[in-house]
């Protein structure tokens, strides 16, 4: 009987000793909550995928970081510009004394319109603001400039005298508007079927100017140093044209890269004027 009771007691003690061991084995139950951690780690990639989808849905515009720089030269002896007839109009005081069609200084040619020929993918539309031609000291200012096809041209009269603006394409007259002294500006559209709009004043016959239409906004006019800079071009290969009112045109191919300015040069001569005539 004592042996039986002793056996039962030992079983009971063994059971009590086993309880802590069982509890220690059950203690690692927290790892069952670990799936929550991978869920949190999986969240960041989701926004990245979403951003990529958004970018694909809206194609980016051309970078437009390309730059072309260069000069326009004149080789040989420049033609002699004729003296302008005297004017008795006091509003014309300070006007140039000679014809301004070919202006050369230190071998560089002024008033050459340098432009990218043809359409350019991604180029902005024609500006809503017009290009401006002023009449100051009986002279059109500027003499040569560009305009985007479809852009308007506004004519101002800053002189205290009567002017008229006669627009001609080739030999075809387009309009003829009178502008009284310091009168209100007059606005006209660029012709859609021509590239060069020539302006004349019948009151002061030496007054001449040109507005050259282009299908893109990448153009500029050389100054007295013959230099030019075209900016904002998307990377690519283009045909550049240098246009002069009496010397004709020259062309050059140029490859534009982002962050690496390209260079182009043009050269005219007196024989170009002879060839055009």
C-alpha positions as CSV (number, residue, x, y, z in Angstrom):
1,X,0.0,0.0,0.0
2,X,2.9,2.3,0.9
3,X,4.6,1.4,-2.3
4,X,1.4,2.3,-4.3
5,X,1.1,5.7,-2.5
6,X,4.8,6.3,-3.1
7,X,4.3,5.6,-6.9
8,X,1.4,7.9,-7.1
9,X,3.3,10.6,-5.4
10,X,6.2,10.3,-7.8
11,X,3.8,10.5,-10.7
12,X,2.3,13.6,-9.3
13,X,5.7,15.2,-8.8
14,X,6.7,14.3,-12.3
15,X,3.6,15.9,-13.6
16,X,4.3,19.1,-11.7
17,X,7.8,19.1,-13.0
18,X,6.5,18.6,-16.6
19,X,4.3,21.7,-16.4
20,X,7.0,24.3,-16.6
21,X,8.6,22.4,-19.5
22,X,5.4,22.5,-21.4
23,X,5.0,26.2,-20.7
24,X,8.5,26.9,-22.0
25,X,7.7,25.0,-25.2
26,X,4.5,27.1,-25.6
27,X,6.2,30.4,-24.9
28,X,7.5,30.9,-28.6
29,X,3.9,31.4,-29.7
30,X,4.6,35.1,-30.7
31,X,6.2,34.0,-34.0
32,X,2.7,33.1,-35.1
33,X,2.3,37.0,-35.5
34,X,5.3,37.3,-37.9
35,X,3.2,37.2,-41.1
36,X,2.3,40.8,-40.3
37,X,5.9,41.9,-40.9
38,X,6.2,40.6,-44.5
39,X,2.9,42.4,-45.2
40,X,4.4,45.7,-44.2
41,X,7.5,45.1,-46.2
42,X,5.4,44.3,-49.3
43,X,3.7,47.8,-49.2
44,X,6.6,50.0,-50.5
45,X,6.9,48.3,-54.0
46,X,3.2,49.0,-54.7
47,X,3.6,52.8,-55.0
48,X,6.6,52.3,-57.3
49,X,4.6,50.2,-59.6
50,X,1.8,52.7,-59.6
51,X,4.1,55.6,-60.5
52,X,5.5,53.7,-63.4
53,X,2.0,53.1,-64.7
54,X,1.2,56.8,-64.4
55,X,4.4,57.8,-66.4
56,X,3.6,55.4,-69.1
57,X,0.1,56.8,-69.5
58,X,1.4,60.3,-70.0
59,X,4.3,60.3,-72.5
60,X,6.9,63.0,-71.6
61,X,7.5,65.9,-74.0
62,X,10.8,66.2,-75.8
63,X,13.6,67.3,-73.4
64,X,14.2,70.5,-75.4
65,X,17.7,71.1,-74.0
66,X,19.6,71.3,-77.3
67,X,21.6,74.3,-78.3
68,X,23.1,75.4,-81.7
69,X,25.6,78.2,-81.8
70,X,27.4,79.7,-84.8
71,X,28.3,82.7,-86.9
72,X,27.4,84.0,-90.4
73,X,30.4,85.5,-92.3
74,X,30.9,87.5,-95.4
75,X,33.9,86.7,-97.6
76,X,35.4,89.1,-100.0
77,X,34.6,92.8,-100.4
78,X,31.2,93.8,-99.3
79,X,29.0,95.7,-101.8
80,X,28.9,99.5,-101.4
81,X,25.6,100.6,-99.9
82,X,23.9,103.5,-101.8
83,X,23.3,106.9,-100.1
84,X,19.7,107.5,-99.3
85,X,17.8,110.4,-100.7
86,X,17.6,113.4,-98.3
87,X,14.4,113.7,-96.4
88,X,12.8,117.0,-95.3
89,X,10.6,115.2,-92.8
90,X,11.9,116.1,-89.3
91,X,10.5,112.9,-87.9
92,X,13.1,111.1,-90.0
93,X,16.1,112.8,-88.3
94,X,18.5,110.1,-87.1
95,X,17.6,107.6,-89.8
96,X,20.5,105.6,-91.5
97,X,22.2,107.6,-94.2
98,X,22.8,104.6,-96.5
99,X,20.9,101.5,-97.7
100,X,20.8,98.7,-95.1
101,X,20.3,95.6,-97.2
102,X,23.9,94.2,-96.7
103,X,25.5,95.1,-93.4
104,X,29.0,93.7,-92.9
105,X,31.3,94.4,-89.9
106,X,34.6,92.8,-89.4
107,X,33.7,90.0,-91.9
108,X,30.4,89.2,-90.1
109,X,27.0,89.5,-91.7
110,X,24.0,91.1,-90.0
111,X,20.3,90.6,-90.5
112,X,20.5,86.9,-91.5
113,X,17.6,84.8,-90.3
114,X,18.9,81.4,-89.1
115,X,16.1,78.8,-88.7
116,X,15.4,75.1,-88.4
117,X,13.6,74.1,-91.6
118,X,10.5,72.0,-91.5
119,X,8.3,70.8,-88.6
120,X,9.8,69.7,-85.3
121,X,8.0,67.0,-83.3
122,X,6.9,68.3,-80.0
123,X,7.5,71.9,-80.8
124,X,5.1,74.4,-79.0
125,X,2.3,75.9,-80.9
126,X,2.4,79.5,-82.4
127,X,2.5,82.1,-79.6
128,X,-0.7,84.0,-78.9
129,X,1.4,87.2,-78.6
130,X,2.2,88.8,-82.0
131,X,5.6,89.7,-83.4
132,X,6.1,93.5,-83.5
133,X,7.4,95.8,-86.2
134,X,7.9,99.4,-85.1
135,X,8.4,102.5,-87.3
136,X,11.0,104.7,-85.7
137,X,12.9,107.5,-87.3
138,X,11.4,106.4,-90.6
139,X,12.9,103.0,-90.3
140,X,11.3,99.6,-89.7
141,X,12.6,98.0,-86.5
142,X,13.6,95.3,-86.7
143,X,14.5,95.0,-90.4
144,X,14.4,91.2,-90.4
145,X,12.7,88.8,-88.0
146,X,10.9,85.5,-87.9
147,X,7.4,84.5,-86.9
148,X,5.8,81.1,-86.3
149,X,3.3,80.1,-89.0
150,X,-0.1,81.3,-87.8
151,X,1.3,84.0,-85.6
152,X,0.0,87.6,-85.8
153,X,2.1,90.6,-86.7
154,X,1.4,94.0,-85.1
155,X,2.6,97.3,-86.7
156,X,3.4,100.3,-84.5
157,X,4.1,103.9,-85.5
158,X,6.4,105.6,-83.0
159,X,7.0,108.5,-85.3
160,X,5.3,111.9,-85.4
161,X,4.6,111.5,-89.1
162,X,2.3,109.6,-91.4
163,X,3.4,106.1,-92.5
164,X,1.7,103.3,-94.5
165,X,2.5,99.6,-94.2
166,X,2.2,97.8,-97.5
167,X,2.5,94.0,-97.2
168,X,3.7,92.1,-100.3
169,X,4.5,88.4,-100.9
170,X,6.6,88.1,-104.1
171,X,4.8,90.5,-106.3
172,X,1.4,90.0,-104.8
173,X,0.1,92.8,-102.5
174,X,-1.7,91.6,-99.4
175,X,-2.6,94.7,-97.5
176,X,-2.0,98.4,-97.3
177,X,-2.8,100.3,-94.1
178,X,-2.2,103.9,-93.2
179,X,-0.9,104.8,-89.8
180,X,-1.2,108.4,-88.6
181,X,1.4,109.9,-86.3
182,X,1.7,107.9,-83.1
183,X,-1.5,106.2,-84.2
184,X,-3.0,102.9,-82.8
185,X,-1.2,99.7,-83.7
186,X,-2.5,97.6,-86.6
187,X,-2.5,93.8,-86.5
188,X,-2.4,91.4,-89.4
189,X,-2.0,87.6,-89.7
190,X,1.0,86.1,-91.4
191,X,0.1,84.8,-94.8
192,X,-0.5,81.0,-94.7
193,X,0.7,80.4,-98.2
194,X,4.0,82.2,-98.2
195,X,7.3,82.2,-96.2
196,X,8.4,85.8,-96.6
197,X,6.3,88.9,-96.0
198,X,7.9,92.1,-97.3
199,X,6.9,95.4,-95.9
200,X,7.2,98.8,-97.7
201,X,6.3,102.4,-96.9
202,X,5.2,104.4,-99.9
203,X,5.5,107.7,-98.0
204,X,9.2,106.9,-97.3
205,X,10.3,104.6,-100.1
206,X,13.6,103.6,-98.5
207,X,11.7,101.8,-95.6
208,X,11.9,98.0,-96.0
209,X,11.5,95.1,-93.7
210,X,10.9,91.3,-93.8
211,X,9.0,88.9,-91.6
212,X,9.9,85.2,-92.4
213,X,7.3,82.6,-91.4
214,X,8.5,79.2,-90.0
215,X,6.6,76.1,-89.0
216,X,8.5,75.9,-85.7
217,X,9.8,78.5,-83.2
218,X,13.5,77.7,-83.6
219,X,14.9,80.8,-85.4
220,X,16.8,83.9,-84.7
221,X,18.4,86.9,-86.5
222,X,22.1,87.7,-86.5
223,X,23.3,90.9,-84.9
224,X,26.2,93.1,-85.9
225,X,28.7,90.4,-84.8
226,X,27.1,87.8,-87.1
227,X,26.5,85.4,-84.2
228,X,23.4,83.3,-83.6
229,X,22.1,80.9,-80.9
230,X,19.1,78.6,-81.2
231,X,17.9,77.1,-77.9
232,X,15.3,74.6,-76.6
233,X,15.7,72.1,-79.4
234,X,14.9,68.4,-78.8
235,X,17.8,66.1,-79.6
236,X,17.9,65.1,-83.2
237,X,19.4,65.9,-86.7
238,X,18.1,69.1,-88.4
239,X,18.6,71.2,-91.5
240,X,19.5,74.7,-90.7
241,X,18.9,77.5,-93.2
242,X,20.5,81.0,-93.2
243,X,18.2,83.4,-95.1
244,X,19.3,86.9,-96.4
245,X,17.1,89.4,-98.2
246,X,19.5,89.9,-101.1
247,X,22.1,87.1,-100.8
248,X,19.8,84.2,-100.9
249,X,20.1,81.1,-98.6
250,X,22.6,78.7,-97.3
251,X,21.9,75.3,-95.6
252,X,23.8,73.1,-93.2
253,X,23.0,69.8,-91.4
254,X,23.5,69.7,-87.6
255,X,23.0,67.0,-85.0
256,X,21.8,68.3,-81.6
257,X,22.4,66.4,-78.4
258,X,21.2,67.3,-74.9
259,X,23.8,69.0,-72.8
260,X,26.3,69.2,-75.7
261,X,25.9,72.5,-77.8
262,X,26.3,72.0,-81.5
263,X,28.0,74.4,-83.9
264,X,27.2,75.6,-87.4
265,X,28.7,78.3,-89.6
266,X,27.5,79.9,-92.8
267,X,29.4,82.1,-95.3
268,X,28.0,84.5,-97.9
269,X,29.8,86.5,-100.6
270,X,29.1,89.3,-103.1
271,X,28.8,86.6,-105.8
272,X,25.7,85.2,-104.1
273,X,23.9,88.5,-104.8
274,X,25.0,88.4,-108.5
275,X,23.8,84.8,-108.7
276,X,20.4,85.7,-107.3
277,X,19.9,88.5,-109.9
